[in-house]
Amino acid sequence: MSGTSEGPGSAPDTIRPTVTQSNGAGRSASELRDYRAAWNAAQLAMAVVDRDGLVVTANPALAGLLGTETLQLREQSAADLLDLASDARSFHAYLEVLAGRRARFRCTRRLKHPDGRSLWAEVTITPVPDNGTVLLSVADTSDRRELQARLRHLQMHDPVTRLPNRTLFFERLTSALENSAYGDGGDGGDGRTGRIGVCYLDLDGFKAVNDTLGHRVGDRLLTAVASRLARCADQYGYARAGSHLVARLGGDEFALLVEDSTGTEQLADLAQAVLTALQQPFDLGGQRLAVSASIGVVERLAAGTTATCLMQAADTTLYWAKADGKARWTLFDPERNAHRMTRQALSSTLRPAVERGEFTLEYQPLVDLEGGGVRGVEALVRWEHPQFGTLAPNRFISIAEEDGSIVQLGRWVLRTACRQARQWQIAHPGTPPIFVSVNVAVRQVWDSDLVADVAEILAETGLAPHLLQLELTESAVMGSAGRPLQALQALSDMGVHIAIDDFGTGYSNLAYLSRLPVSVLKLDGSFVRGFQDEAHANPADETIVEALVQLAHRLGLTVTAECVETSGQAARLRRIGCDTGQGWLYSRAVTPERIAAMIAVIPQRV
């Protein structure tokens, strides 16, 4: 602005009332001159404002800050000069100070200088005692804010790739989800859809690059990957600026956030574009590298979604992509996730469930194909889950094997089954005792002293060793060596029978049969199903079963056929010499009371 700046003589009348009322009328002229000099020389921009909010006087620092002259500031509205009325809350507090009902007010304002530049200012307003005016001070905080912005940028960005980091990603994601502009779906004409999407990716085999070529090459590869991801996001960009974000979340993990996405197809196209871009080799200063990525894709309505929930889904989906073979993208599947959540819930409650007594045993008869009587039973464990109801073994046994709780559960099953078999024997003294067959996981052999457990339980329950049969799957038995083989041999020497379950579906290494302490083969049900009826019989199945039965008998083994469902199957199995049958033709798995009733019945050939 043109004009002359206000000199030292411009403020005496306006400052004098403040000085004389505060400190008395006896102030010397020299003291007043000192006050005026200090006022005009002060680097802090200041003004005295009356009760009506008008500037009484201002110092040169304020005039310079606002790009004007001190005289032009007189009788100007302080609220207009400093934009104090821009929000109702701040303006109300300012008026409270003017009215003497508030002791102090401070706020930050972004001001526009006449030369076009913006500046940030901290405005403080305090009453002048016994004067009826207020002192307004304005501190230019632009440099401090610029420094804070630079520090924030460093804090929120990855130093290697220069991409936003995890902190900024989650801040942006949270802001997007909380944005009030999100609707319940549909485009209101402003480009907003109320949806959000994430592509969460992990480089396949990046650790090998770091381990073999060093972290410097690894960092250069990450930078190159980041550049390609940013280009993909731009090329598959969106109508609104700033509606996508590419971030490095840590290590070799990246994420692409898409605000106001249009559906899963858009995210799938983006994921495929990323895969295609990353498939092209990277030339890093003479090092030519090829990498791939696994990507988890999640796209949904923003309403009702939290950042944690969204990223958990993305992380789960990324895991699926890895598990399904890598170098691919996988879309989040609620049904698959529900199964995973159920599995996780079962895993977390399995150990306590044994202690709480939530497991029960049912028994399926093993029937003599020649005489028709019940020769034994297989113990099948059930979980009476308080939330999911009755669960069959295929729902939780694999979980128990993974987390090691199979040892505790298996010990309970063994003890319960042996005790029940002994009770049947006592209750039916005039009937030949039946044996009980119990499934054993190979981890039970490794993680516990199975031989000692069996010996203790047999002694405790009084069951004879030959009335106990332990079943192991073919895949578990056929690779047995070392400790497992020693355990099986010790159990066999004790008199316990060892059975190979589901024989014919695994290695089928016949040479092992002569070296393992096995006494029973249980043929997998897939062979028996080929015996369904004469009209649709598979001659190859019957030939294979007949050969296996003859081989087993030559080796001194007995054979049990599983999944016998028709009398025709039973007749053909009996004709080729199979010893026992198990299946729905005879009975499903039933309670101990039902088995007791079967033992008491005079057998009739089926």
C-alpha positions as CSV (number, residue, x, y, z in Angstrom):
1,M,0.0,0.0,0.0
2,S,1.2,3.5,-0.6
3,G,1.6,6.2,2.0
4,T,3.9,6.8,4.9
5,S,4.2,4.6,7.9
6,E,3.1,6.0,11.2
7,G,6.0,7.6,13.1
8,P,6.8,7.8,16.8
9,G,4.4,10.8,17.3
10,S,1.4,9.0,16.1
11,A,0.5,7.1,19.2
12,P,0.8,9.4,22.2
13,D,-2.9,10.2,22.6
14,T,-4.1,6.7,22.3
15,I,-1.5,5.2,24.6
16,R,-1.7,7.9,27.2
17,P,-5.0,7.0,28.6
18,T,-3.9,3.4,29.1
19,V,-0.7,4.5,30.8
20,T,-2.1,7.2,33.0
21,Q,-5.1,5.1,34.1
22,S,-2.9,2.1,34.9
23,N,0.0,3.8,36.7
24,G,-1.3,7.2,37.8
25,A,-1.1,10.8,36.5
26,G,2.4,11.4,37.9
27,R,4.2,9.6,35.1
28,S,7.0,11.6,33.7
29,A,7.2,12.6,30.1
30,S,10.3,10.6,29.6
31,E,8.5,7.4,30.8
32,L,5.7,8.1,28.3
33,R,8.2,8.5,25.5
34,D,9.8,5.2,26.5
35,Y,6.4,3.5,26.3
36,R,5.7,5.0,22.9
37,A,9.2,4.0,21.6
38,A,8.7,0.4,22.9
39,W,5.2,0.2,21.3
40,N,6.5,1.4,17.9
41,A,9.6,-0.8,18.0
42,A,7.9,-4.0,19.2
43,Q,8.3,-6.9,16.8
44,L,5.1,-8.4,18.0
45,A,2.1,-7.0,16.1
46,M,-0.3,-5.3,18.5
47,A,-3.4,-3.1,18.6
48,V,-5.6,-1.6,21.3
49,V,-9.3,-2.3,20.6
50,D,-12.3,-0.6,22.2
51,R,-15.5,-2.3,23.6
52,D,-17.1,-2.0,20.1
53,G,-14.3,-4.0,18.5
54,L,-12.8,-1.1,16.7
55,V,-9.0,-0.4,16.6
56,V,-8.0,2.5,18.7
57,T,-4.3,2.3,17.8
58,A,-2.0,-0.2,16.2
59,N,1.8,-0.5,16.2
60,P,3.8,-0.6,12.9
61,A,4.4,-4.4,13.3
62,L,0.7,-5.0,12.9
63,A,0.5,-2.7,9.9
64,G,3.4,-4.4,8.3
65,L,1.9,-7.8,8.9
66,L,-1.4,-6.8,7.2
67,G,0.4,-4.9,4.5
68,T,-1.1,-1.5,5.3
69,E,-0.4,1.7,7.3
70,T,-1.1,2.2,11.0
71,L,-3.4,5.2,10.4
72,Q,-5.6,3.1,8.1
73,L,-6.1,0.6,10.8
74,R,-7.8,3.1,13.2
75,E,-11.5,2.6,13.7
76,Q,-11.3,-0.6,11.6
77,S,-13.2,-3.7,12.9
78,A,-10.6,-6.0,14.4
79,A,-12.9,-9.0,13.7
80,D,-12.8,-8.1,9.9
81,L,-9.1,-7.5,9.8
82,L,-8.3,-10.8,11.4
83,D,-11.2,-12.9,10.2
84,L,-12.4,-13.5,13.7
85,A,-16.0,-13.9,12.6
86,S,-15.3,-16.9,10.3
87,D,-16.6,-19.4,12.8
88,A,-19.3,-18.8,15.4
89,R,-17.5,-20.3,18.3
90,S,-14.4,-18.1,18.0
91,F,-16.4,-15.0,17.3
92,H,-18.6,-15.6,20.4
93,A,-15.4,-16.0,22.6
94,Y,-14.0,-12.8,21.1
95,L,-17.2,-10.9,22.0
96,E,-17.1,-12.3,25.5
97,V,-13.7,-10.8,26.0
98,L,-14.9,-7.4,24.7
99,A,-17.8,-7.5,27.1
100,G,-15.5,-8.3,30.1
101,R,-17.0,-11.7,30.7
102,R,-13.9,-13.7,29.6
103,A,-10.3,-13.1,30.7
104,R,-8.5,-14.3,27.6
105,F,-9.0,-15.6,24.0
106,R,-6.6,-17.2,21.6
107,C,-7.1,-18.6,18.1
108,T,-5.2,-19.3,14.9
109,R,-6.1,-17.7,11.6
110,R,-4.9,-17.9,8.1
111,L,-4.6,-14.4,6.7
112,K,-4.2,-13.1,3.2
113,H,-1.5,-10.5,2.6
114,P,-2.2,-7.8,0.0
115,D,0.7,-9.2,-2.1
116,G,-1.2,-12.5,-2.5
117,R,0.7,-14.7,-0.1
118,S,-0.9,-16.4,2.8
119,L,0.3,-16.4,6.4
120,W,-0.7,-18.1,9.6
121,A,-1.1,-16.0,12.7
122,E,-1.8,-16.7,16.3
123,V,-4.2,-14.1,17.7
124,T,-4.4,-13.4,21.4
125,I,-6.9,-10.9,23.0
126,T,-6.7,-9.9,26.7
127,P,-8.5,-7.1,28.5
128,V,-6.5,-4.0,29.7
129,P,-7.1,-3.6,33.4
130,D,-9.1,-0.6,34.5
131,N,-9.2,0.8,31.0
132,G,-12.2,-0.6,29.1
133,T,-10.1,-1.7,26.2
134,V,-8.5,-4.9,25.1
135,L,-5.0,-5.6,23.8
136,L,-4.8,-7.6,20.6
137,S,-1.5,-9.3,19.7
138,V,-0.8,-11.2,16.4
139,A,2.2,-13.6,16.1
140,D,3.2,-14.7,12.6
141,T,3.5,-18.5,12.9
142,S,4.0,-19.3,9.2
143,D,7.6,-20.4,9.6
144,R,6.8,-22.6,12.5
145,R,3.8,-24.2,10.7
146,E,6.0,-24.7,7.6
147,L,8.5,-26.5,9.7
148,Q,5.8,-28.6,11.3
149,A,4.5,-29.4,7.9
150,R,7.9,-30.6,6.7
151,L,8.4,-32.7,9.9
152,R,4.9,-34.2,9.4
153,H,5.7,-35.0,5.8
154,L,8.8,-36.8,7.0
155,Q,6.9,-38.6,9.7
156,M,4.1,-39.6,7.4
157,H,6.2,-40.8,4.4
158,D,8.5,-43.8,3.8
159,P,12.1,-42.6,3.4
160,V,12.9,-45.4,0.9
161,T,10.0,-45.1,-1.6
162,R,8.8,-41.6,-0.7
163,L,5.3,-43.1,-0.6
164,P,2.9,-42.4,2.3
165,N,3.6,-44.8,5.2
166,R,1.3,-46.9,7.3
167,T,0.5,-44.0,9.7
168,L,-0.7,-41.7,6.9
169,F,-2.5,-44.6,5.2
170,F,-4.6,-45.4,8.2
171,E,-5.2,-41.7,8.9
172,R,-6.5,-41.3,5.3
173,L,-8.5,-44.5,5.6
174,T,-10.1,-43.5,8.9
175,S,-10.9,-40.0,7.5
176,A,-12.5,-41.5,4.4
177,L,-14.7,-43.8,6.5
178,E,-15.7,-41.0,8.9
179,N,-16.4,-38.5,6.1
180,S,-20.0,-37.4,6.4
181,A,-20.2,-37.2,2.6
182,Y,-20.4,-40.9,2.4
183,G,-23.9,-42.0,1.7
184,D,-25.6,-45.4,1.6
185,G,-24.7,-46.0,-1.9
186,G,-25.6,-44.4,-5.2
187,D,-24.0,-41.4,-6.9
188,G,-25.6,-38.1,-5.9
189,G,-24.0,-36.4,-8.8
190,D,-20.8,-35.3,-7.0
191,G,-18.8,-38.5,-7.8
192,R,-19.3,-39.9,-4.3
193,T,-20.5,-43.5,-4.2
194,G,-20.3,-44.3,-0.5
195,R,-18.0,-47.2,-1.1
196,I,-14.3,-47.9,-0.4
197,G,-11.8,-50.4,-1.7
198,V,-8.3,-51.6,-0.9
199,C,-5.7,-53.6,-2.8
200,Y,-3.3,-55.0,-0.2
201,L,-0.2,-56.6,-1.8
202,D,2.9,-58.4,-0.8
203,L,5.9,-59.1,-3.1
204,D,6.5,-62.8,-3.6
205,G,10.1,-63.8,-2.7
206,F,11.4,-60.4,-1.8
207,K,13.3,-61.8,1.2
208,A,15.4,-63.8,-1.2
209,V,16.4,-60.6,-3.0
210,N,17.5,-59.0,0.2
211,D,19.4,-62.2,1.3
212,T,21.2,-62.8,-1.9
213,L,21.7,-59.3,-3.4
214,G,21.7,-57.2,-0.3
215,H,19.5,-54.5,1.2
216,R,20.7,-51.8,-1.2
217,V,19.4,-53.7,-4.2
218,G,16.3,-54.5,-2.2
219,D,15.6,-50.9,-1.5
220,R,16.1,-50.0,-5.1
221,L,13.6,-52.7,-6.1
222,L,11.1,-51.3,-3.6
223,T,11.5,-47.9,-5.0
224,A,10.9,-49.2,-8.6
225,V,7.8,-51.1,-7.4
226,A,6.5,-48.0,-5.8
227,S,6.9,-46.1,-9.0
228,R,5.0,-48.7,-11.0
229,L,2.2,-48.8,-8.4
230,A,1.8,-45.1,-8.5
231,R,1.6,-45.2,-12.3
232,C,-1.0,-47.9,-12.2
233,A,-3.1,-45.9,-9.7
234,D,-2.8,-42.8,-12.0
235,Q,-3.6,-44.7,-15.2
236,Y,-6.6,-46.4,-13.6
237,G,-7.4,-43.2,-11.8
238,Y,-10.7,-41.8,-10.9
239,A,-12.8,-38.7,-11.6
240,R,-12.1,-36.9,-8.3
241,A,-8.6,-35.8,-7.5
242,G,-7.1,-37.3,-4.5
243,S,-9.5,-40.3,-4.4
244,H,-6.7,-42.9,-4.4
245,L,-3.6,-43.4,-2.3
246,V,-0.6,-45.6,-2.8
247,A,1.3,-46.4,0.5
248,R,4.1,-48.6,1.7
249,L,2.9,-50.3,4.9
250,G,6.2,-51.8,5.8
251,G,8.7,-54.4,4.5
252,D,7.5,-55.5,1.1
253,E,3.8,-54.7,1.8
254,F,2.0,-52.0,-0.2
255,A,-1.6,-50.8,-0.3
256,L,-3.7,-49.0,-2.8
257,L,-6.7,-47.2,-1.2
258,V,-9.6,-46.3,-3.5
259,E,-12.2,-43.8,-2.1
260,D,-15.6,-43.7,-3.7
261,S,-15.0,-46.9,-5.6
262,T,-17.6,-48.0,-8.1
263,G,-17.6,-51.7,-7.3
264,T,-15.5,-54.9,-7.1
265,E,-14.9,-54.8,-10.9
266,Q,-13.0,-51.6,-10.6
267,L,-10.8,-53.0,-7.8
268,A,-10.3,-56.2,-9.7
269,D,-9.2,-54.3,-12.8
270,L,-6.7,-52.3,-10.7
271,A,-5.3,-55.4,-9.1
272,Q,-4.9,-57.1,-12.5
273,A,-3.2,-54.0,-13.8
274,V,-0.8,-54.0,-10.9
275,L,0.0,-57.7,-11.5
276,T,0.7,-57.1,-15.1
277,A,2.9,-54.1,-14.4
278,L,5.0,-56.0,-11.8
279,Q,5.5,-58.9,-14.2
280,Q,7.7,-56.8,-16.3
281,P,11.4,-57.3,-15.3
282,F,13.1,-54.6,-13.3
283,D,16.5,-53.3,-14.5
284,L,18.3,-52.0,-11.5
285,G,21.7,-50.8,-12.7
286,G,22.6,-54.0,-14.5
287,Q,20.7,-56.2,-12.2
288,R,17.7,-57.6,-14.0
289,L,15.1,-58.9,-11.5
290,A,11.7,-60.4,-11.9
291,V,9.2,-60.4,-9.1
292,S,5.5,-61.1,-8.6
293,A,3.0,-60.1,-6.1
294,S,0.0,-61.5,-4.2
295,I,-2.9,-59.2,-3.8
296,G,-5.9,-59.2,-1.5
297,V,-8.8,-57.2,-2.8
298,V,-11.6,-55.8,-0.6
299,E,-14.4,-53.5,-1.8
300,R,-17.6,-52.6,0.1
301,L,-19.9,-49.9,1.4
302,A,-18.1,-47.5,3.7
303,A,-21.1,-47.3,6.1
304,G,-20.7,-49.6,9.0
305,T,-17.0,-50.4,8.2
306,T,-14.1,-49.6,10.4
307,A,-10.5,-49.2,9.3
308,T,-9.5,-52.2,11.5
309,C,-12.3,-54.4,10.0
310,L,-11.4,-53.4,6.4
311,M,-7.7,-54.1,6.8
312,Q,-8.3,-57.4,8.6
313,A,-10.4,-58.5,5.6
314,A,-7.6,-57.3,3.3
315,D,-5.0,-59.1,5.3
316,T,-7.0,-62.3,5.3
317,T,-7.6,-62.1,1.5
318,L,-3.9,-61.5,0.9
319,Y,-3.2,-64.7,2.9
320,W,-5.6,-66.5,0.6
321,A,-3.8,-65.3,-2.5
322,K,-0.6,-66.6,-1.0
323,A,-2.1,-69.9,-0.1
324,D,-3.7,-70.3,-3.5
325,G,-0.4,-70.2,-5.3
326,K,0.9,-66.6,-5.2
327,A,1.3,-64.3,-8.2
328,R,-2.5,-63.6,-8.2
329,W,-5.2,-61.4,-6.8
330,T,-8.0,-62.8,-4.7
331,L,-11.3,-61.1,-3.9
332,F,-12.6,-61.1,-0.3
333,D,-15.2,-63.9,0.1
334,P,-17.5,-63.4,3.2
335,E,-18.4,-67.1,3.2
336,R,-14.8,-68.2,3.1
337,N,-14.0,-65.7,5.8
338,A,-16.9,-67.0,7.9
339,H,-15.4,-70.5,7.7
340,R,-12.0,-69.1,8.8
341,M,-13.6,-67.2,11.7
342,T,-15.4,-70.3,12.8
343,R,-12.2,-72.3,12.6
344,Q,-10.4,-69.7,14.6
345,A,-13.2,-69.7,17.2
346,L,-13.0,-73.5,17.4
347,S,-9.2,-73.3,17.8
348,S,-9.4,-70.8,20.6
349,T,-11.9,-72.9,22.6
350,L,-10.8,-76.4,21.9
351,R,-8.4,-76.9,24.8
352,P,-10.8,-75.6,27.4
353,A,-13.6,-77.6,25.9
354,V,-11.8,-80.9,26.9
355,E,-11.6,-79.6,30.5
356,R,-15.2,-78.6,30.4
357,G,-16.4,-82.0,29.2
358,E,-17.9,-80.8,26.0
359,F,-16.9,-83.9,24.1
360,T,-18.8,-87.2,23.8
361,L,-18.2,-90.5,22.0
362,E,-20.5,-92.4,19.7
363,Y,-19.7,-95.8,18.4
364,Q,-20.2,-97.4,15.0
365,P,-20.4,-101.3,14.8
366,L,-17.8,-103.4,13.0
367,V,-19.8,-106.4,11.9
368,D,-18.6,-109.9,11.1
369,L,-19.5,-110.4,7.4
370,E,-19.7,-114.2,7.8
371,G,-21.6,-114.5,11.0
372,G,-23.4,-111.1,11.2
373,G,-22.5,-110.4,14.8
374,V,-20.9,-107.2,16.2
375,R,-17.2,-107.9,16.7
376,G,-16.1,-104.5,17.6
377,V,-16.9,-100.8,17.4
378,E,-15.1,-97.7,16.3
379,A,-15.2,-94.7,18.7
380,L,-16.0,-91.5,17.0
381,V,-15.7,-88.2,19.0
382,R,-18.3,-85.5,18.8
383,W,-18.0,-81.9,20.1
384,E,-21.2,-80.6,21.7
385,H,-20.2,-77.0,21.1
386,P,-22.3,-74.4,23.0
387,Q,-22.5,-72.1,20.0
388,F,-22.2,-74.3,16.9
389,G,-24.0,-77.4,18.1
390,T,-22.8,-81.0,17.5
391,L,-19.6,-81.0,15.5
392,A,-18.3,-84.1,13.7
393,P,-14.5,-84.9,13.9
394,N,-13.8,-83.4,10.4
395,R,-14.6,-80.0,11.9
396,F,-12.0,-79.9,14.6
397,I,-9.5,-82.8,14.5
398,S,-7.2,-81.1,12.0
399,I,-7.3,-78.0,14.3
400,A,-6.4,-80.1,17.3
401,E,-3.5,-81.7,15.4
402,E,-2.2,-78.3,14.4
403,D,-2.2,-76.7,17.9
404,G,-1.2,-79.9,19.8
405,S,-4.5,-80.2,21.7
406,I,-4.9,-83.6,20.0
407,V,-2.7,-85.1,22.7
408,Q,-5.1,-84.0,25.5
409,L,-8.2,-84.8,23.5
410,G,-6.8,-88.2,22.2
411,R,-6.0,-89.2,25.8
412,W,-9.5,-88.5,26.9
413,V,-11.0,-90.4,23.9
414,L,-8.8,-93.4,24.6
415,R,-9.6,-93.5,28.3
416,T,-13.4,-93.0,27.7
417,A,-13.5,-95.7,24.9
418,C,-11.6,-98.3,27.0
419,R,-13.8,-97.7,30.0
420,Q,-16.9,-98.1,27.9
421,A,-15.7,-101.3,26.3
422,R,-14.9,-102.8,29.7
423,Q,-18.4,-101.8,30.9
424,W,-20.0,-103.7,27.9
425,Q,-17.9,-106.7,28.8
426,I,-19.0,-106.7,32.4
427,A,-22.6,-106.1,31.4
428,H,-22.7,-109.1,29.0
429,P,-20.6,-111.9,30.6
430,G,-22.2,-114.5,28.4
431,T,-21.3,-112.8,25.1
432,P,-17.8,-112.8,23.6
433,P,-16.3,-109.3,24.4
434,I,-16.1,-106.8,21.6
435,F,-13.0,-104.7,20.9
436,V,-13.0,-100.9,20.6
437,S,-11.1,-99.1,17.8
438,V,-9.7,-95.7,18.5
439,N,-8.2,-93.3,16.0
440,V,-4.7,-92.0,16.8
441,A,-3.0,-89.0,15.1
442,V,0.7,-89.3,14.4
443,R,1.3,-86.2,16.5
444,Q,0.1,-88.2,19.5
445,V,3.0,-90.5,19.0
446,W,5.5,-87.7,18.7
447,D,4.2,-85.3,21.4
448,S,3.4,-87.8,24.1
449,D,4.4,-91.1,25.4
450,L,1.6,-93.0,23.7
451,V,2.8,-96.4,24.9
452,A,2.8,-95.3,28.5
453,D,-0.6,-93.7,28.1
454,V,-2.1,-96.9,26.7
455,A,-0.6,-99.1,29.4
456,E,-1.8,-96.8,32.1
457,I,-5.4,-96.6,30.7
458,L,-5.6,-100.3,30.1
459,A,-4.5,-100.9,33.7
460,E,-6.9,-98.3,35.0
461,T,-9.9,-99.6,33.1
462,G,-9.2,-103.3,33.3
463,L,-9.6,-103.8,29.5
464,A,-7.5,-106.5,28.0
465,P,-4.9,-105.2,25.4
466,H,-6.3,-107.4,22.6
467,L,-9.7,-105.7,22.9
468,L,-8.1,-102.3,21.9
469,Q,-7.4,-101.4,18.3
470,L,-5.6,-98.2,17.4
471,E,-6.2,-96.8,13.9
472,L,-3.7,-94.6,12.1
473,T,-4.1,-93.3,8.6
474,E,-2.2,-94.9,5.8
475,S,-0.1,-91.7,5.2
476,A,0.9,-91.6,8.9
477,V,1.8,-95.3,9.1
478,M,3.6,-95.7,5.8
479,G,6.3,-93.2,6.6
480,S,6.8,-94.4,10.1
481,A,10.4,-94.6,11.3
482,G,12.3,-93.9,14.4
483,R,10.1,-93.1,17.4
484,P,6.7,-93.7,15.8
485,L,7.8,-97.2,14.5
486,Q,9.2,-98.0,17.9
487,A,6.0,-96.9,19.6
488,L,3.8,-99.0,17.2
489,Q,6.1,-102.0,17.8
490,A,5.8,-101.6,21.6
491,L,2.0,-101.4,21.4
492,S,1.8,-104.5,19.2
493,D,4.1,-106.4,21.6
494,M,1.7,-105.3,24.4
495,G,-1.1,-107.1,22.5
496,V,-2.8,-104.0,21.1
497,H,-4.0,-104.3,17.5
498,I,-2.8,-101.7,15.0
499,A,-5.0,-100.9,12.0
500,I,-4.3,-98.9,8.9
501,D,-7.3,-96.6,8.2
502,D,-8.4,-95.6,4.7
503,F,-6.0,-98.0,3.0
504,G,-5.7,-97.5,-0.7
505,T,-5.9,-93.7,-0.7
506,G,-2.3,-92.9,0.3
507,Y,1.1,-94.3,-0.5
508,S,-0.2,-97.9,-0.8
509,N,3.4,-99.1,-0.3
510,L,2.8,-102.8,0.0
511,A,6.4,-103.4,1.0
512,Y,5.8,-101.7,4.4
513,L,3.1,-104.1,5.3
514,S,5.6,-106.9,5.9
515,R,7.7,-104.7,8.2
516,L,5.1,-102.8,10.2
517,P,3.4,-104.2,13.3
518,V,0.0,-104.0,11.6
519,S,-2.8,-106.5,12.1
520,V,-5.8,-104.9,10.3
521,L,-6.4,-103.1,7.0
522,K,-9.4,-100.9,6.7
523,L,-10.2,-100.5,3.0
524,D,-11.3,-97.0,2.0
525,G,-14.9,-96.6,1.1
526,S,-14.2,-95.5,-2.4
527,F,-13.5,-99.2,-3.3
528,V,-16.7,-100.4,-1.7
529,R,-18.8,-97.8,-3.6
530,G,-17.8,-99.5,-6.8
531,F,-19.8,-102.5,-5.5
532,Q,-23.1,-100.6,-5.5
533,D,-25.1,-103.1,-7.6
534,E,-24.5,-105.8,-10.1
535,A,-25.7,-103.8,-13.0
536,H,-23.3,-100.9,-12.5
537,A,-20.4,-102.8,-10.8
538,N,-16.9,-101.9,-11.6
539,P,-15.0,-105.1,-12.2
540,A,-11.7,-103.4,-11.6
541,D,-12.8,-102.4,-8.1
542,E,-13.8,-105.9,-7.2
543,T,-10.5,-107.3,-8.6
544,I,-8.4,-104.8,-6.6
545,V,-10.3,-105.5,-3.4
546,E,-10.1,-109.2,-3.9
547,A,-6.3,-109.0,-4.5
548,L,-5.9,-106.8,-1.4
549,V,-7.9,-109.2,0.8
550,Q,-5.9,-112.2,-0.4
551,L,-2.6,-110.3,0.1
552,A,-3.6,-109.2,3.6
553,H,-4.7,-112.7,4.6
554,R,-1.4,-114.1,3.3
555,L,0.4,-111.6,5.6
556,G,-1.8,-112.6,8.5
557,L,-3.9,-109.4,8.5
558,T,-7.7,-109.1,8.7
559,V,-9.6,-106.7,6.4
560,T,-12.4,-104.3,7.3
561,A,-14.5,-102.7,4.5
562,E,-15.7,-99.2,5.2
563,C,-18.9,-97.5,3.9
564,V,-20.9,-100.6,3.4
565,E,-24.4,-99.3,2.6
566,T,-26.3,-102.1,0.8
567,S,-26.8,-105.8,1.3
568,G,-25.5,-106.4,-2.2
569,Q,-22.2,-104.8,-1.3
570,A,-22.1,-106.9,1.9
571,A,-22.7,-110.1,-0.1
572,R,-20.0,-109.4,-2.6
573,L,-17.5,-108.5,0.1
574,R,-18.3,-111.7,2.0
575,R,-17.9,-113.7,-1.2
576,I,-14.3,-112.4,-1.8
577,G,-13.3,-113.1,1.8
578,C,-13.5,-109.7,3.5
579,D,-13.6,-110.2,7.3
580,T,-15.7,-107.3,8.7
581,G,-17.8,-104.5,7.4
582,Q,-18.6,-101.0,8.7
583,G,-21.3,-98.7,7.4
584,W,-24.8,-97.4,7.4
585,L,-26.2,-100.9,6.3
586,Y,-25.5,-102.0,9.9
587,S,-25.7,-98.7,11.8
588,R,-24.7,-95.1,12.0
589,A,-22.6,-94.0,14.9
590,V,-24.8,-94.4,18.0
591,T,-24.8,-94.0,21.7
592,P,-23.3,-96.6,24.1
593,E,-26.8,-97.8,25.0
594,R,-27.7,-98.6,21.4
595,I,-24.5,-100.7,21.1
596,A,-25.4,-102.6,24.3
597,A,-28.7,-103.5,22.7
598,M,-26.9,-104.7,19.6
599,I,-24.6,-106.9,21.6
600,A,-27.6,-108.6,23.3
601,V,-29.3,-109.4,20.0
602,I,-28.7,-112.8,18.3
603,P,-26.7,-112.1,15.2
604,Q,-28.3,-112.6,11.8
605,R,-26.4,-112.5,8.5
606,V,-27.2,-109.4,6.4
